[in-house]
Amino acid sequence: MPNLAANHPQFVHFAIALLLVGVAFRLISLSGRLAFMRDAATTLLLLGTVAAAASVRSGTDAHGPVERIPGVRDAVIAHEALGVDTRNIFFIVAAAELLALGLAAGAKTAGFTRYAYIASAIVGVYGSTVLFQTAEDGGALVYSYAGGPGLRTTDPVDVERLLIAGLYNQSQADRVAGRGAAAARLVNELATRLPGDTTVRFLRVESLLLDTKDLEAALAAVGGIRVDQASARWVARKASVTADIFIAMGMADSARAVLSPAIAAFPTNARLKAKLDSLP
């Protein structure tokens, strides 16, 4: 059997969309209006159930690397259990839909078709609540536990991107929490891993300014960053950071001297103008 781990996101999103819309169509069809929704609901629910089964299978294939992340195992197990419950509930819905098709085909049993659709709708509504919770838990695995980024392809480059994102976000959180030394260590690790990245070089300058308060080192570091003078983004970034260093040193005139040429080159930059206007 092929490994479906990499396709888990596709199967999951198809299952969610097909099943939720299918249940909604089935409920509407019970009103007797919009007759086309009766068969449309059956189609959506059967396809959605197949997608749910594929979601469980692909999730089982994918869980290994995620489950080994410290602190994630319990969340993975809970998500898997809900996924299996969702699939099984919609197996019942699919059975009710198929039963309805069989009943509708017989002259003597056609009158019982509505009851099969009602059963499908009742179980489908319950299944939708379980499906929603399963989706919530799956989202938490990705966005709260980082259980997906960097792991889907098993490409080492993707894993490093996950680390880079973690180093950056944690450094910002440490800074906000007043843990300057911890933030500086993480930014230095970023700089070690991506020594030629311009964004990272500016992050290190900001860390020297904000985290370790080493103003001389920050000034030397920003001076060593060469930027494209035609790039509004980089010229403004360098001017702004350099001005912040001079302001921290109490050298407002030097800050003004750095900001003025950048504003002359890019007069529409409101942030640089605001910084210049804020100088004493």
URWO-V333830 format. One record per backbone hydrogen bond with DSSP energy under -0.5 kcal/mol. CO is the residue of the C=O (numbers start at 0). NH is the residue of the N-H. If there is no record, write none. Layout:
co:CO nh:NH
co:CO nh:NH
This chain:
co:1 nh:3
co:3 nh:6
co:4 nh:7
co:6 nh:10
co:7 nh:11
co:8 nh:12
co:9 nh:13
co:10 nh:14
co:11 nh:15
co:12 nh:16
co:13 nh:17
co:14 nh:18
co:15 nh:19
co:16 nh:20
co:17 nh:21
co:18 nh:22
co:19 nh:23
co:20 nh:24
co:21 nh:25
co:22 nh:26
co:23 nh:27
co:24 nh:28
co:25 nh:29
co:27 nh:30
co:27 nh:32
co:28 nh:31
co:33 nh:36
co:34 nh:37
co:34 nh:38
co:35 nh:39
co:36 nh:40
co:37 nh:41
co:38 nh:42
co:39 nh:43
co:40 nh:44
co:41 nh:45
co:42 nh:46
co:43 nh:47
co:44 nh:48
co:45 nh:49
co:46 nh:50
co:47 nh:51
co:48 nh:52
co:49 nh:53
co:50 nh:54
co:51 nh:55
co:52 nh:56
co:53 nh:57
co:54 nh:58
co:55 nh:59
co:56 nh:60
co:57 nh:61
co:58 nh:62
co:61 nh:65
co:62 nh:66
co:63 nh:67
co:65 nh:68
co:68 nh:71
co:68 nh:72
co:71 nh:75
co:72 nh:76
co:73 nh:77
co:74 nh:78
co:75 nh:79
co:76 nh:80
co:77 nh:81
co:78 nh:82
co:79 nh:83
co:80 nh:84
co:81 nh:85
co:82 nh:86
co:83 nh:87
co:84 nh:88
co:85 nh:89
co:86 nh:90
co:87 nh:91
co:88 nh:92
co:89 nh:93
co:90 nh:94
co:91 nh:95
co:92 nh:96
co:93 nh:97
co:94 nh:98
co:95 nh:99
co:96 nh:100
co:97 nh:101
co:98 nh:102
co:99 nh:103
co:100 nh:104
co:101 nh:105
co:102 nh:105
co:105 nh:109
co:108 nh:111
co:109 nh:112
co:111 nh:115
co:112 nh:116
co:113 nh:117
co:114 nh:118
co:115 nh:119
co:116 nh:120
co:117 nh:121
co:118 nh:122
co:119 nh:123
co:120 nh:124
co:121 nh:125
co:122 nh:126
co:123 nh:127
co:124 nh:128
co:125 nh:129
co:126 nh:130
co:127 nh:131
co:128 nh:132
co:129 nh:133
co:130 nh:134
co:131 nh:135
co:132 nh:136
co:133 nh:137
co:134 nh:138
co:135 nh:139
co:136 nh:140
co:137 nh:141
co:138 nh:142
co:139 nh:143
co:139 nh:144
co:140 nh:146
co:147 nh:150
co:147 nh:151
co:154 nh:157
co:154 nh:158
co:155 nh:159
co:156 nh:160
co:157 nh:161
co:158 nh:162
co:159 nh:163
co:160 nh:164
co:161 nh:165
co:162 nh:166
co:163 nh:167
co:164 nh:168
co:165 nh:169
co:166 nh:170
co:167 nh:171
co:168 nh:172
co:169 nh:173
co:170 nh:174
co:171 nh:175
co:172 nh:176
co:173 nh:178
co:174 nh:177
co:177 nh:179
co:178 nh:182
co:179 nh:183
co:180 nh:184
co:181 nh:185
co:182 nh:186
co:183 nh:187
co:184 nh:188
co:185 nh:189
co:186 nh:190
co:187 nh:191
co:188 nh:192
co:189 nh:193
co:191 nh:194
co:193 nh:196
co:195 nh:197
co:196 nh:200
co:197 nh:201
co:198 nh:202
co:199 nh:203
co:200 nh:204
co:201 nh:205
co:202 nh:206
co:203 nh:207
co:204 nh:208
co:205 nh:209
co:206 nh:210
co:206 nh:211
co:207 nh:213
co:212 nh:214
co:213 nh:217
co:214 nh:218
co:215 nh:219
co:216 nh:220
co:217 nh:221
co:218 nh:222
co:219 nh:223
co:220 nh:223
co:221 nh:224
co:223 nh:225
co:224 nh:226
co:226 nh:228
co:227 nh:230
co:229 nh:231
co:230 nh:234
co:231 nh:235
co:232 nh:236
co:233 nh:237
co:234 nh:238
co:235 nh:239
co:236 nh:240
co:237 nh:241
co:238 nh:242
co:239 nh:243
co:240 nh:244
co:241 nh:245
co:242 nh:246
co:243 nh:247
co:244 nh:248
co:245 nh:250
co:246 nh:249
co:249 nh:251
co:250 nh:254
co:251 nh:255
co:252 nh:256
co:253 nh:257
co:254 nh:258
co:255 nh:259
co:256 nh:260
co:257 nh:261
co:258 nh:262
co:259 nh:263
co:260 nh:264
co:261 nh:265
co:265 nh:268
co:267 nh:269
co:268 nh:272
co:269 nh:273
co:270 nh:274
co:271 nh:275
co:272 nh:276
co:273 nh:277
co:275 nh:278
